[in-house]
Amino acid sequence: MLGDMIGEARGKRTGRRILSTNGLKVEVSFEDDGTILGVPCHGITTYWAETRPDGSVYGEGQGVVITQDGETLTHKGQGVGKLGPGGAVSYRGAVYYSTTSAKLARLNTVASLFEFEVDAAGNTHAKYWEWK
């Protein structure tokens, strides 16, 4: 069951690199600012994504979230999506967290579902919900 929204962030793609043209595979990095459990934070994430025979996209990534107090939260995730006009991409997937931060510790046992959008200009928007 989809639970409460636990985070939201907006940012910008910072890099792309072609990993393979044999079935297109791309590495993407982005940085964003937002909140997680109401705590303001900055995130840095890198993921790879590849097109599948039906035209859909599958990807896996990892990153770090840094709070204003300097605490960190790492995450790993996977998602599926589709390409849009001008290089836009829309993903849906799951993220898993790890932290030693007392204020974010409950995320260590949370599976989080996400929506992630990248527009043609490289602007990102992510929303995260707790999966109960």
MIMAR-669637 format. One line per 5 residues: number of its first residue (from 1); for each residue x, y, z of C-alpha. Coordinates in steps of 0.25 Angstrom, whole numbers, plus 2048, in hexadecimal, padded with zeros to 3 digits. Example, Ala and Ser with C-alpha at 12.3 -4.5 7.8 and 13.67 -1.06 7.14 Angstrom:
// residues 2
1) 831,7EE,81F  837,7FC,81D
***
This chain:
// residues 132
1) 800,800,800  805,80E,7FD  808,816,809  80B,824,80C  814,82D,803
6) 822,82D,80A  829,836,801  82A,83F,7F5  835,845,7ED  838,84E,7E1
11) 845,84F,7DA  84E,84E,7CD  854,843,7C5  864,846,7C6  869,83C,7BD
16) 866,831,7B3  870,826,7AD  86D,81B,7A2  871,80E,7A8  86C,806,79C
21) 866,808,78E  863,7F9,78D  855,7FB,793  856,809,798  85C,80A,7A6
26) 85F,817,7AD  864,81C,7BA  85E,828,7C0  861,831,7CC  858,83B,7D3
31) 858,844,7DF  84C,849,7E6  846,850,7F2  83A,84D,7FA  835,846,807
36) 835,838,80D  82C,836,819  82B,845,819  83A,847,81A  840,850,810
41) 84B,849,808  854,849,7FB  855,83C,7F3  85F,837,7E9  85B,82B,7E1
46) 861,823,7D5  859,818,7CE  85A,810,7C1  84F,80E,7B8  84D,805,7AC
51) 842,804,7A1  83B,7F6,7A0  836,7F0,793  828,7F5,795  82D,804,797
56) 82C,805,7A6  837,808,7AF  83D,801,7BB  847,807,7C4  84F,805,7D2
61) 855,810,7DA  85B,814,7E7  85E,821,7EE  85F,829,7FB  857,833,802
66) 85D,83E,80B  855,845,815  858,854,819  85E,84E,826  868,846,81E
71) 861,838,820  861,82F,815  857,825,80F  85B,81B,804  851,815,7FA
76) 851,80A,7EF  845,808,7E6  83F,803,7D9  835,808,7D0  82E,806,7C2
81) 829,811,7B9  827,817,7AC  82E,821,7A3  827,82E,7A0  829,839,796
86) 836,840,795  83D,836,79E  833,837,7AA  832,82B,7B2  827,826,7BC
91) 82B,81B,7C6  823,813,7D1  82A,80A,7DB  82F,807,7E9  83B,80D,7F2
96) 841,807,7FE  848,80F,809  854,80E,813  858,818,81D  85D,81A,82B
101) 856,827,82D  84C,826,839  842,82F,832  842,827,826  844,819,82C
106) 836,814,829  839,814,81A  843,809,81C  836,800,81D  82E,807,812
111) 82C,803,803  829,810,7FC  822,811,7EF  825,81C,7E6  821,824,7DA
116) 82D,82B,7D3  82B,834,7C7  836,83B,7BE  832,845,7B4  839,848,7A7
121) 841,853,7AD  847,84A,7B8  83E,84F,7C4  83A,844,7CE  82F,842,7D7
126) 82E,836,7E1  823,832,7EA  824,827,7F5  81A,81F,7FC  81B,815,807
131) 816,807,803  80F,801,80F
***
